[in-house]
Amino acid sequence: MENREKVLEVRGLGIDFGGLTAVNDLDLDIYQGEIYGLIGPNGAGKTTVFNMLTKVYQPSRGTIRLCGQDMAKLNPVTANIAGVARTFQNIRLFNKLTVLDNVKTGMHNSISYGKLAAVLRLPSYYKAEKEADEKAMELLTILGLDQYADTEAGNLPYGAQRRLEIARALATNPKLLLLDEPAAGMNPQETEELMAMIRKVRDYFKISVLLIEHDMKLVMGICERITVLNFGQLLAQGLPAEIQSNKEVIKAYIGE
């Protein structure tokens, strides 16, 4: 990994809710182009980590650096502008908007025209809208959704809705893409297609991916390295083969 740029550097990250420590003393490094897994039993603190990385939660302690930038003073909007984007465990789409318009909502940070141009329909408005349509269609094509461009998002098949959420996240031009249980609710064939799509997205956009997932076949088949959490504590870190054979990880998942 030494010859790759470090995209994410987390040191001593932790957060408390009242008297409860949800995550404590987490260290994490993710490199350019890496697909990294964050796993653990239910309630281990995985989504809480995502919420800290996206600054929905402000950590109680520790540091987060994205491509060398300290994220301490960022909020969810500025964290997204800095290059962190995410999807959610429970799909969050604008169901009454078209697929194309859902993707365009992810471009709000890069729209170049002002309110006056939009109201008066100045040339700068039409130029920016044309560019946004073209970029959105490119994303939809890459994710195999271009045939649904004019369909309301709420009418998409389940697997296509998952892909649309990824397309919308990619529209923000992230350096690090966070996927929260992207295979949830998918059948084995859809999961295989998802694995191929994640690799395609990583390669095409040259970004890093951090994913939370309970489907171990997906995790072991796609992730280069894995971190395991249990009750908010770091349980193990390593290569997939090391994690699979780790006795403490097996104990945490299936009990003694």
C-alpha positions as CSV (number, residue, x, y, z in Angstrom):
1,M,0.0,0.0,0.0
2,E,3.0,2.3,0.5
3,N,3.1,3.3,-3.1
4,R,-0.5,4.5,-3.1
5,E,-1.9,7.8,-1.8
6,K,-3.6,7.6,1.6
7,V,-7.2,8.8,1.0
8,L,-8.5,8.4,4.6
9,E,-6.6,8.5,7.8
10,V,-8.5,7.9,11.1
11,R,-6.7,8.0,14.4
12,G,-8.2,7.4,17.9
13,L,-11.8,8.0,16.7
14,G,-14.5,7.7,19.3
15,I,-17.9,9.0,20.2
16,D,-20.0,9.0,23.3
17,F,-23.8,9.4,23.7
18,G,-24.4,10.4,27.2
19,G,-22.7,7.7,29.3
20,L,-22.5,5.2,26.4
21,T,-19.4,4.8,24.3
22,A,-20.6,3.9,20.9
23,V,-17.2,3.8,19.1
24,N,-13.8,4.0,20.8
25,D,-10.2,4.4,19.7
26,L,-10.6,3.4,16.0
27,D,-7.7,3.7,13.7
28,L,-8.3,3.2,10.0
29,D,-6.3,3.8,6.8
30,I,-7.8,3.6,3.3
31,Y,-5.6,4.0,0.2
32,Q,-6.3,5.3,-3.4
33,G,-8.4,2.8,-5.3
34,E,-8.9,0.4,-2.4
35,I,-12.2,-1.4,-1.7
36,Y,-12.3,-1.7,2.1
37,G,-14.8,-3.6,4.3
38,L,-16.1,-2.6,7.7
39,I,-18.0,-5.4,9.3
40,G,-19.2,-6.6,12.7
41,P,-22.4,-7.9,14.4
42,N,-25.5,-5.7,14.7
43,G,-24.9,-2.8,17.1
44,A,-21.1,-2.9,16.6
45,G,-21.0,0.8,15.7
46,K,-20.5,0.5,11.9
47,T,-23.1,3.0,10.8
48,T,-22.0,5.3,13.6
49,V,-18.5,5.3,12.0
50,F,-20.1,6.3,8.7
51,N,-22.0,9.1,10.5
52,M,-18.7,10.4,11.9
53,L,-16.9,10.2,8.6
54,T,-19.7,12.2,6.9
55,K,-19.9,14.6,9.9
56,V,-23.5,13.9,10.7
57,Y,-22.0,13.1,14.1
58,Q,-19.2,15.2,15.5
59,P,-16.7,12.8,17.1
60,S,-16.0,13.1,20.8
61,R,-12.3,12.5,20.2
62,G,-9.8,11.5,17.5
63,T,-9.0,12.8,14.1
64,I,-10.2,12.3,10.5
65,R,-8.1,13.3,7.5
66,L,-9.3,13.1,3.9
67,C,-6.4,13.3,1.4
68,G,-4.5,15.1,4.1
69,Q,-7.3,17.6,5.0
70,D,-8.3,17.7,8.6
71,M,-12.1,17.3,8.7
72,A,-12.5,18.5,12.3
73,K,-14.4,21.7,11.4
74,L,-16.5,20.3,8.6
75,N,-20.2,19.7,8.6
76,P,-22.1,17.3,6.3
77,V,-22.3,19.7,3.4
78,T,-18.6,20.7,3.5
79,A,-17.6,17.1,4.1
80,N,-19.4,16.2,0.9
81,I,-17.7,19.0,-1.0
82,A,-14.4,17.8,0.4
83,G,-15.0,14.4,-1.2
84,V,-17.0,12.1,1.0
85,A,-20.3,10.6,-0.3
86,R,-22.5,7.8,1.0
87,T,-25.5,5.6,0.4
88,F,-27.8,4.4,3.2
89,Q,-28.9,1.1,4.6
90,N,-32.5,2.1,4.0
91,I,-32.8,3.5,0.5
92,R,-33.4,7.3,0.4
93,L,-34.5,8.5,-3.0
94,F,-36.8,11.2,-4.2
95,N,-39.5,8.7,-5.3
96,K,-41.6,11.2,-7.3
97,L,-38.7,12.6,-9.2
98,T,-37.3,10.9,-12.3
99,V,-34.2,8.8,-12.2
100,L,-32.4,11.5,-14.1
101,D,-33.4,14.2,-11.7
102,N,-32.5,12.1,-8.7
103,V,-28.9,12.0,-10.0
104,K,-28.9,15.7,-10.8
105,T,-29.8,16.4,-7.1
106,G,-26.3,15.1,-6.3
107,M,-24.8,17.9,-8.4
108,H,-26.0,20.8,-6.2
109,N,-22.5,21.6,-5.1
110,S,-21.2,22.0,-8.6
111,I,-24.0,23.9,-10.3
112,S,-22.5,27.0,-11.8
113,Y,-25.4,29.3,-12.4
114,G,-27.0,31.6,-9.8
115,K,-30.7,32.2,-8.8
116,L,-31.1,35.1,-11.1
117,A,-29.9,33.1,-14.1
118,A,-32.4,30.3,-13.2
119,V,-35.3,32.7,-12.8
120,L,-34.6,34.6,-16.0
121,R,-33.5,31.5,-17.9
122,L,-30.2,33.1,-19.0
123,P,-27.8,31.3,-21.3
124,S,-25.7,30.3,-18.4
125,Y,-28.7,28.4,-16.9
126,Y,-29.3,26.4,-20.1
127,K,-25.6,25.7,-20.5
128,A,-25.2,24.4,-17.0
129,E,-28.4,22.3,-17.2
130,K,-27.2,20.7,-20.4
131,E,-23.9,19.8,-18.8
132,A,-25.7,18.4,-15.8
133,D,-28.0,16.3,-18.0
134,E,-25.0,14.9,-19.9
135,K,-23.1,14.0,-16.7
136,A,-26.2,12.4,-15.2
137,M,-26.8,10.3,-18.3
138,E,-23.1,9.2,-18.3
139,L,-23.5,8.0,-14.7
140,L,-26.8,6.2,-15.5
141,T,-25.2,4.5,-18.4
142,I,-22.2,3.3,-16.4
143,L,-24.6,1.9,-13.8
144,G,-26.9,0.4,-16.4
145,L,-29.8,2.7,-15.6
146,D,-30.0,4.9,-18.7
147,Q,-33.1,3.1,-19.9
148,Y,-34.9,4.3,-16.8
149,A,-33.9,8.0,-17.1
150,D,-37.5,9.3,-17.4
151,T,-39.0,6.8,-14.9
152,E,-40.0,7.9,-11.4
153,A,-37.5,6.6,-9.0
154,G,-40.2,5.0,-6.8
155,N,-41.2,2.7,-9.8
156,L,-37.8,1.2,-10.2
157,P,-37.1,-2.5,-9.3
158,Y,-35.4,-2.8,-5.9
159,G,-31.9,-3.5,-7.3
160,A,-32.1,-0.6,-9.7
161,Q,-33.0,1.7,-6.7
162,R,-29.8,0.6,-5.0
163,R,-27.8,1.4,-8.1
164,L,-29.5,4.8,-8.4
165,E,-28.5,5.7,-4.9
166,I,-24.9,4.9,-5.8
167,A,-25.2,7.0,-9.0
168,R,-26.5,10.0,-7.0
169,A,-23.6,9.7,-4.6
170,L,-21.1,9.5,-7.5
171,A,-22.7,12.7,-8.9
172,T,-21.0,14.6,-6.0
173,N,-17.5,13.7,-7.4
174,P,-16.4,11.9,-4.3
175,K,-12.8,10.8,-3.4
176,L,-14.2,8.2,-0.9
177,L,-17.6,6.5,-1.4
178,L,-19.3,5.0,1.6
179,L,-21.7,2.1,0.9
180,D,-24.0,1.1,3.8
181,E,-25.1,-2.5,3.2
182,P,-25.5,-2.1,-0.6
183,A,-26.4,-5.8,-1.0
184,A,-29.3,-5.7,1.6
185,G,-32.4,-7.4,0.2
186,M,-30.6,-8.6,-3.0
187,N,-30.7,-12.2,-4.3
188,P,-27.4,-14.0,-5.1
189,Q,-27.4,-13.0,-8.8
190,E,-28.0,-9.3,-7.9
191,T,-25.2,-9.5,-5.4
192,E,-22.8,-10.9,-8.0
193,E,-23.8,-8.0,-10.3
194,L,-23.3,-5.5,-7.5
195,M,-19.8,-6.8,-6.9
196,A,-18.9,-6.3,-10.5
197,M,-20.5,-2.8,-10.5
198,I,-18.5,-1.7,-7.4
199,R,-15.3,-2.8,-9.1
200,K,-16.3,-1.0,-12.2
201,V,-17.1,2.2,-10.3
202,R,-13.8,2.1,-8.5
203,D,-11.8,1.6,-11.7
204,Y,-13.8,4.1,-13.8
205,F,-13.8,7.0,-11.3
206,K,-10.5,6.1,-9.6
207,I,-12.0,6.4,-6.2
208,S,-11.8,4.5,-2.9
209,V,-14.7,2.6,-1.5
210,L,-15.5,1.8,2.2
211,L,-18.5,-0.6,2.6
212,I,-20.5,-2.0,5.5
213,E,-22.0,-5.3,4.6
214,H,-23.3,-8.5,6.3
215,D,-23.0,-10.6,3.1
216,M,-19.7,-12.3,3.8
217,K,-19.4,-13.7,0.3
218,L,-19.5,-10.1,-1.1
219,V,-17.1,-8.8,1.6
220,M,-14.6,-11.6,1.2
221,G,-14.9,-11.5,-2.6
222,I,-14.4,-7.8,-3.2
223,C,-12.5,-6.2,-0.2
224,E,-8.8,-5.9,-0.2
225,R,-8.7,-5.3,3.6
226,I,-11.3,-5.5,6.4
227,T,-11.8,-4.0,9.8
228,V,-14.0,-5.8,12.3
229,L,-15.9,-3.9,15.1
230,N,-17.6,-5.4,18.1
231,F,-19.4,-3.2,20.7
232,G,-17.7,-0.1,19.3
233,Q,-14.2,-1.6,19.7
234,L,-11.7,-2.7,17.1
235,L,-11.7,-6.4,17.1
236,A,-9.5,-7.2,14.1
237,Q,-7.9,-5.7,10.9
238,G,-6.4,-7.5,8.0
239,L,-6.7,-9.3,4.8
240,P,-9.9,-11.3,4.0
241,A,-8.1,-14.7,4.7
242,E,-6.8,-13.4,8.0
243,I,-10.3,-12.2,9.1
244,Q,-12.0,-15.4,8.1
245,S,-9.6,-17.5,10.2
246,N,-9.6,-15.1,13.2
247,K,-11.0,-16.9,16.3
248,E,-12.2,-13.7,17.9
249,V,-14.1,-12.7,14.8
250,I,-15.7,-16.1,14.6
251,K,-16.7,-16.0,18.3
252,A,-18.2,-12.5,17.9
253,Y,-20.4,-13.6,15.0
254,I,-21.5,-17.1,16.1
255,G,-20.8,-17.1,19.8
256,E,-18.9,-19.7,21.8
